[in-house]
Structure formats: structure tokens, C-alpha cells
Amino acid sequence: MQVGMAATLAGVCQVPLTAVLLLFELTQDYRIVLPLLVAVGLSSWIASGQTGERSSDDKRAVLEGKAGLREQPEITLLDSSMPSSGSSLSGEAYLQTDLCELESSLCPDDSVIESKDLIARIFVSQAMRTRYVCIRMSTLLTDTVTLMLAEKQSCAMIVNNDNFLIGFLTLGDIQEFSRLAEIRNGQTEVQKLPVSELCRLNGGKCIVLCTATPDMNLLSALTLMNKHGANEIPVVSEHVEDHSGYPIGLLDRECISLTCRAVATREFLCLSSVPGRQRPNTSVDAL
């Protein structure tokens, strides 16, 4: 009986050596080793033969199935939901529709319109930074960078003795000019250069491209920034000459995004407790 159990284990699980050692450990009888080896070997041989035949049949069936798939003609299924050749929707539009069904965030919706309405209702005075860096043409470049670091700003406004805006300087402009000046004059000379030297030699880098006023809405200000490729613009009290004026703040893309999110969240919270009122969309990522 014990030999039969070991033979069954060896045949079913295909572990002849394990079956022999396991039974010998259980019985501790050397007389059972010979019939045990014969029974286990015979059982493993019979089981392995059947398994091999089954595997061959399975492989043959798989190969025949693949051959059938290759020989099967290509069939195009037309669904009523797919646009026909005469339809105004193209294949690209249909693909976009499928993507929208899978993930709604992949296709445009009313949130873009709602976000633009929101940003058009917010004024620059609500979003602008009131802490900014003002320098003069005589300020050294090293002192300018020190002021930027102290105020955690990446730009500075250049004003004259009457605090009138006459230029705009970014940290990137200083870095670019410093590398070129160091090659020409050496590091010691660069540390002594004033802002006026950068504006004189760097070909109009200090020019104020555009400015915003406090009563301008953020949509108009953002349009100006996109037009000139600017990440930040000065805010002046009013336009005096072209884009100049008396600076009162700084507007950048980060404070625009932060203000829009804060206003949208406030409106959402205020209307959430009013029954029957539609909640505004709080997403401004599209902008």
C-alpha cells in the first residue's frame, strides 16, 4: 500500500526522486527500496508518456489555430456608431470620440470656457505681487542678484531717479551676460559691472516689452504675456509713455494660476451650500 502511494505521487506530480526519499524516510525499511524503485519508475514512465502525447496534441492544435488565423481573410466590421465615408466626421474625429469615452479629460469640454470666463472676471490688482525688486542703472549686477535672492524673485524693474519704469531685467539676462563678459574681461571685471553696462552691450535686453495695469483683467494680461513670450510683466499704476509708468507690482504666471484657483474654490464653497445652484468649475489647468 505504501509503495502504491509513492508510485501515485511520482506519476501524478512527476517527482519520482521525492517520492522514493519521502517513503523511505517514513518507513526506514531497506527491504522496500527495490519494489519502491520499480513501482515509482514504472509509474513515472507511464505518466510521462501520456503527458508527452497530450503536449504534442496541444502544440498541434495551437499551430493549426494560428495557421487558420493567417488564412482567414481580413474582415472590416461596420458599426452604426462609426462614421461612414460620406459622414462629416473623419477617422481622426472618431478616434478622438473613442478617447473621450475612455477618458473624459482627453477631450475639451465646457471647463475651458468656464475657466476663461473666470479669468476674465479677475483683475490684475487681485493677482499681482506687491513685493518686487527695483534697481537703478548704476546698481551693480552682484547687488542686483543679491536683491533678487532676498525677495525670492527672478526679475527686477529698472527705474530712474523719479521711480519711473525705464527697463526690465531677468536673472537669465544677467547669467547670459555674465558668461560672455567673463570670457572677454575676466571674473573680476564682471563683479564691478553696473546694470547700465548690461543694457548697453546686450542689445536691448532691458527693454520693457509690455506692462499691465491694476484695472486690467487677467485674460488680457495673459494674452499680452503669451504674445511677447514673457513669464512675468511689471504692473504700473497707469500707462504714461508706451508701456512705461510707475511700478506698483509684478504679475507672473504662477500668481495668475494661484489666484484663479483660489477664486474658483471660494465660489465653489460659497455655492455648495445653496440648493439648486450650479457649482462652478474649479479647474483652470486649461489656461
Secondary structure, DSSP 8 states (H G I E B T S, - for coil): -HHHHHHHHHHHH--HHHHHHHHHHHH--GGGHHHHHHHHHHHHHHHHHHHHHHHHHHHHHHHHHHHHHHHS-------TTS--TTSSS-HHHHHHHHHHHH-GGGS--HHHHHHHHHHHTSBHHHH-BS---EE-TTSBHHHHHHHHHHHT-SEEEEE-TT--EEEEEEHHHHHHHHHHHHHHH-HHHHHT-BHHHHHHHTTSTT-----B-TTSBHHHHHHHHHHHT-SEEEEESS-SSTT---EEEEEEHHHHHHHHHHHHHHHHHHHHTSTT--------TT-
